[in-house]
Amino acid sequence: IRLAAENEQHLSVLPEEAGCFREPRIVEFMFLLADQWHLDQAARYQAVELLERFMTKQVEQISKSSRRHCEQGGGSSWSSLEDRIYNTFVLRLVSCVQLASKLSLHYNRVTSDVALKFLQSLKYSYTKQELLESELAVLKALHFQVNVSTPLAYVELLLEVLGYNGCLLPTKPLHQMCIELLDFSYLARDAIYDTLLKITIENSAPSKLQVAKFLTVKEDFMLLAVGIISTSMFILNPGHWKQVVEHLNCITGITSQSIREFSDAVLKQVIGSTTP
């Protein structure tokens, strides 16, 4: 119930830029960095979501500052502000991975020395003080509300509820398949949701308004979680798939049709759109 309420609250205040910083190259970079630093799965997703929320807020703040500057007759300063975002982006990305490593309470917490060594390998010359200030900048921008739930938390909680309700599942292989598909959904996000939009509206050429309204679907963690579980079950044990979809519908209130359509969109990207 708490996760559902948190999800609804998140969807009710979505900025227009939501999701822009989950671009596949960024996500891949962060996943590879998390692997290099031996972070657990939760930290990987936490880092991506921290960066997404921080950068979205930064863009909002800079846009407001730029508008005020123009209204005061100072001309547009967007170019210099844009440069500022680009120049500090990798530093902020590393800070988000560091913060995620601390939030996960994992023994492989990323220290300042490790982070600086990585940045130096990319030819950046940041100091330890600048690294600490970057972490603080992320924390302040997010009002220190950094322990947000990730799609993985939704997936794992729903799996627990399914087990509690007596829905027989191959727990370990299903959990592993969910993680693999969740990774895939982050890396193929645009293609999956583009396919889902076309399935939903039954039109291969959605309008700008339809794309804009679809943002709440793309940012719905509960829908993503049920879709990932449903797809994983279909791959591992198609004979029990309908039963799991019905259980997920009862638990979350998301319609069986919506769950099936999401699974269809994911499968089309996994196995190829030409395969029925």
Secondary structure, 3 states (H helix, E strand, C coil): CHHHHHHHHHHHCCCCCCCCCCCHHHHHHHHHHHHHCCCCHHHHHHHHHHHHHHHHHHHHHHHHHHHHHHHCCCCCCHHHHHHHHHHHHHHHHHHHHHHHHHHCCCCCCCCHHHHHHHHHHCCCCCCHHHHHHHHHHHHHHCCCCCCCCCHHHHHHHHHHHHHHCCCCCCHHHHHHHHHHHHHHHHHCHHHHHHHHHHHHHCCCCCCHHHHHHCHHHHCCHHHHHHHHHHHHHHHHCHHHHHHHHHHHHHHHCCCHHHHHHHHHHHHHHHHCCCCC
